[in-house]
Amino acid sequence: MSAGPRRIFSGIQPTGRKHLGNYIGAIRQYVEGQESADAGAGELAIYCIVDLHAITVAYDPEELRERVHDTTAILLAAGLDPERCVLFRQGDVRQHTELCWLLGGVTAWGDLNRMTQWKVKREQIEQQTGAFVSAGLFNYPVLQAADVLAYRATEVPVGDDQRQHIELTREIARRFNERFGPTLVEPEHVIPGVGARIMDLQDPMSKMSTTAGGESGRVYVLDEPDAIRKKFRSAVTDSGREVRRGGPEGGKEGIENLIEILCVVRGAGPEEIETEFEGRGYGDFKSAVGDAVADFLAPVRERYAELRSDPGELERTLAAGAESARAIAEPVLADVRDAMGVAAPR
Ligand code: TYM
């Protein structure tokens, strides 16, 4: 299927505890996508809060609804504008679950079984008492493929950890088109050159993550400025003194992570930062990064508080977004049903 005009799609899990990795790796790109999409040329950015993905692990139904509001408010506070993008809740648009089932017919079981996220999450759950690994967790990437393919998206902005899922999405689209004729668009992932993999401040060999690592290694978008500064001051580095990226031999991951964060926040290059901090030592540098991140996130936190206080308005925004989303996804689903020979003909 040849792609139409540029169409951006991405999804994000509902949690009030979005961290700096989510912000730098993904949310920042969502806003850029919205800004650069040329509506006059039919370009569009679509963002989805994926409550249906969140039910694949243990959760509380009432809390899930609250977390969707939290995430909606974070995205709006970060700069998404429902007048200029489509912002909606996945569970409001049934086409996602329907397409997920249909795509199950062209998804290899073996492909799902080798997904890194499946293996890691499954292992995490199995270590807990009363562990329950759901079939949903295994099927998760099929739903993610459905999210993207239902909109014939051409671009998917994500952080580095989603690369494998997007590659699988492409494979599923390819297999569908080979089997049933050109129907779906194979999307490209858009992974930022800087900030695609923000690392845990206490364990710079592991990515910053909502589920792994401790609280002190993770900076939340909604953290108070003092808490942010404190986390950066106690960030793990190495025994050296030079604020400089390491070579291929490694050992400087902590400093490299901080340099990368400061690059994004300041919009500067790493050389500039290395020059600025020459001879100034790690303590000074860590304080400077903490201050910069605290200033960077403060306006988001302030706007969030205002937006989050009006859940009725958030629901209205999501409902309007879902209506637009359905209008785009339904014709694609109709083509898919037709191509697959299911349901009554059109
Ligand atoms: P989620 O909610 O875990 O993460 C949202 C986005 O944040 C990125 N990210 C990071 N980027 C840089 N450094 C990090 N340490 C870091 N941690 C997370 C993720 O790559 C992601 O882009 N399965 C997806 C949600 C999803 C989706 C989709 C994404 C569902 N359907 C369709 C794209 C297209 C997830 O759990 O993201």
Boltz pocket constraint, residues with backbone or C-beta under 6 A from the ligand:
constraints:
  - pocket:
      binder: B
      contacts: [[A, 9], [A, 10], [A, 11], [A, 12], [A, 13], [A, 14], [A, 20], [A, 21], [A, 22], [A, 23], [A, 24], [A, 25], [A, 26], [A, 27], [A, 50], [A, 53], [A, 143], [A, 144], [A, 145], [A, 147], [A, 148], [A, 156], [A, 157], [A, 158], [A, 159], [A, 160], [A, 161], [A, 162], [A, 195], [A, 196], [A, 197], [A, 198], [A, 199], [A, 207], [A, 208], [A, 209]]
      max_distance: 6.0
